[in-house]
Amino acid sequence: MKKAIMGKKIGMTQIFDANGKIVPVTVVEATPNVVLQMKTTEKDGYDAIQVGYGEIREKLVNKPRKGQFTKAGAPFKRFIREFKLEDCSVYEIGQEIKVDTFEEGDKVDICGISKGKGFQGTIKRWNAHRGPMSHGSKFHRAVGSMGASSDPSRTFKNKKLPGHMGNVNTTVLNLQVVRIMPEKNVILIKGGIPGPNKGMVIIRNSVKA
């Protein structure tokens, strides 16, 4: 059965497994997600549930969203996402999705927004080679050849050039749930996941497991 939940990346630590080996894990705090709306094939053309997560002050919620939360009888939430699951009929409006939805050993995919690194050159962004570092070369960290002047007289598309790096949607596949702590709303996931600490992430069943 497909499962999904939103949470907040807390940071990384390490724990010991049953054999006494150190396992690096990422701590994700996933306070209960609330089902806000049911999408149906008859009305919307597809089956899904709309879920809210994260606290937010009433002052920061616009009127359409306030009406949606009031109709669902749910507190105001900062993030709203839709999950297409196999059987959405098992959920109802106002129901909470908690961390115990997952089990230890589950394979999951983690979606998040990667760390933004600003405007970067080709060496940092694309791992390009630098030029000679002698004083007379005058070519150290430049882009390099951009294309012949006569033919084709242009720069090809998709050439790896300087530009904005990071801050894009990123998914890491086939990570393992190591431990579930329902009393603390915490999931421990083996390995690293996208985004900075305190960033929102989505945990789903692995599509390739």
C-alpha positions in Angstrom: 0.0 0.0 0.0 1.3 3.4 -0.9 2.1 5.8 2.0 3.3 9.4 2.2 3.8 12.0 4.9 5.4 15.5 5.2 8.0 16.3 7.8 10.8 18.6 8.8 14.5 17.7 8.4 16.1 18.2 11.9 19.7 17.1 11.1 22.0 14.0 11.0 23.2 11.8 13.8 24.3 8.2 14.3 22.9 5.2 16.1 24.0 1.6 16.7 22.2 -1.3 15.0 21.6 -4.8 16.5 25.1 -5.8 15.6 26.7 -2.8 17.2 27.6 -1.1 14.0 27.2 2.6 13.6 24.5 3.7 11.2 24.4 7.3 10.0 20.8 8.6 10.0 18.8 11.7 9.2 16.2 12.8 11.8 12.9 13.8 10.4 10.2 15.3 12.6 6.8 14.5 11.1 4.0 15.9 13.3 0.6 14.6 12.4 -0.5 15.6 8.8 -4.2 16.4 8.5 -6.4 15.4 5.5 -8.1 18.6 4.3 -9.8 17.5 1.1 -10.7 14.4 -0.9 -10.2 14.4 -4.7 -12.4 11.9 -6.6 -12.5 10.7 -10.1 -16.2 11.8 -10.5 -15.5 15.4 -9.4 -11.8 16.0 -10.2 -10.9 13.3 -12.7 -8.4 11.6 -10.3 -8.2 10.1 -6.8 -6.0 11.8 -4.3 -6.0 13.3 -0.8 -5.0 16.9 0.0 -2.9 17.0 3.2 -1.8 19.9 5.4 1.4 20.1 7.6 3.2 22.6 9.8 1.9 25.3 12.0 1.3 28.8 10.8 -0.2 32.0 12.3 -3.7 32.9 11.3 -2.5 36.3 10.2 -0.5 34.7 7.4 -3.4 32.7 6.0 -5.4 34.2 3.1 -9.2 34.0 3.0 -9.6 31.1 0.5 -7.3 28.9 2.6 -9.1 29.9 5.8 -12.3 28.7 4.3 -10.7 25.4 3.3 -9.4 24.8 6.8 -12.7 25.8 8.4 -14.6 23.5 6.2 -12.3 20.6 7.1 -12.4 21.5 10.8 -8.6 21.5 10.9 -6.1 24.0 12.3 -4.2 26.3 9.9 -1.3 24.6 8.1 1.7 26.0 6.4 2.2 23.4 3.7 -0.5 21.8 1.6 0.3 18.9 -0.8 -1.6 16.2 -2.7 -0.8 12.5 -2.4 -2.1 10.0 -5.0 -2.5 6.8 -3.2 -3.9 3.4 -4.2 -7.0 3.5 -2.0 -7.9 7.0 -0.9 -11.3 5.9 0.4 -9.7 4.7 3.6 -9.1 8.3 4.6 -11.6 10.9 5.6 -11.5 14.7 6.0 -9.9 15.7 9.3 -8.0 12.4 9.8 -4.4 12.5 10.9 -1.5 10.8 9.2 1.2 9.9 11.7 4.7 8.5 11.6 3.6 5.0 12.5 2.1 4.8 9.0 5.6 3.6 8.1 7.5 0.7 9.6 11.1 0.0 10.3 12.8 -1.5 7.2 10.6 0.3 4.7 12.2 1.6 1.6 11.3 5.2 0.9 12.0 8.1 -1.5 12.6 11.5 0.0 11.7 14.7 -1.9 13.0 18.1 -0.8 14.5 21.4 -2.1 18.3 21.2 -2.3 20.5 23.8 -0.6 20.9 27.0 -2.6 24.4 27.9 -3.4 23.8 31.1 -5.4 25.5 32.0 -8.7 28.5 29.7 -9.3 31.1 29.2 -12.0 31.7 26.2 -14.1 34.4 24.7 -11.8 32.1 24.5 -8.7 28.8 23.9 -10.6 29.9 21.4 -13.2 33.3 20.2 -11.9 35.2 21.7 -14.9 39.0 21.8 -15.1 40.8 25.1 -14.3 43.5 26.6 -16.4 47.2 27.0 -15.6 47.8 28.9 -12.4 51.0 30.6 -13.6 51.0 34.4 -13.6 51.3 34.8 -17.3 48.5 32.5 -18.4 45.7 34.9 -17.4 43.4 31.9 -17.6 42.6 30.4 -14.3 38.9 29.7 -13.6 37.3 31.0 -16.9 34.7 29.1 -18.8 36.9 28.1 -21.8 36.0 27.8 -25.4 32.4 28.9 -26.2 32.3 27.7 -29.8 34.0 28.5 -33.1 33.6 32.0 -34.5 32.9 31.0 -38.1 31.1 27.6 -37.8 28.6 27.1 -36.1 28.9 30.8 -35.0 26.9 30.2 -31.9 26.9 28.4 -28.5 25.2 25.0 -28.5 22.2 24.6 -26.2 22.7 22.8 -22.8 26.3 23.9 -22.6 27.5 23.8 -19.1 27.9 27.4 -18.1 28.0 29.5 -14.9 24.6 30.1 -13.3 22.3 29.5 -10.3 23.2 26.4 -8.4 21.0 24.4 -6.0 17.6 25.4 -4.7 15.8 22.9 -6.9 13.4 20.0 -6.2 15.5 16.9 -5.5 14.6 13.3 -4.8 16.8 10.7 -3.2 15.6 7.1 -4.0 15.7 3.9 -2.0 16.6 5.0 1.5 15.7 2.8 4.5 13.6 3.7 7.5 15.8 2.6 10.5 13.6 3.6 13.4 10.2 5.0 14.2 9.5 7.0 17.4 5.7 7.7 17.5 5.9 9.3 20.9 8.2 12.0 19.5 6.8 12.1 15.9 10.3 11.2 14.6 11.5 9.0 11.8 15.2 8.0 11.5 16.2 7.4 7.9 19.5 5.9 6.9 21.8 8.3 4.9 21.4 11.9 3.9 18.4 13.6 2.4 17.9 16.8 0.4 17.7 20.2 1.8 18.9 22.2 4.8 18.0 21.6 8.4 14.4 22.8 9.2 13.5 22.3 5.5 10.3 20.5 4.6 10.6 17.1 3.0 8.1 14.5 1.7 8.5 10.8 2.5 6.9 8.3 0.1 7.1 4.6 -0.6 10.0 3.8 -2.9 9.0 3.5 -6.5 12.0 1.2 -7.4 12.3 -1.0 -4.3 
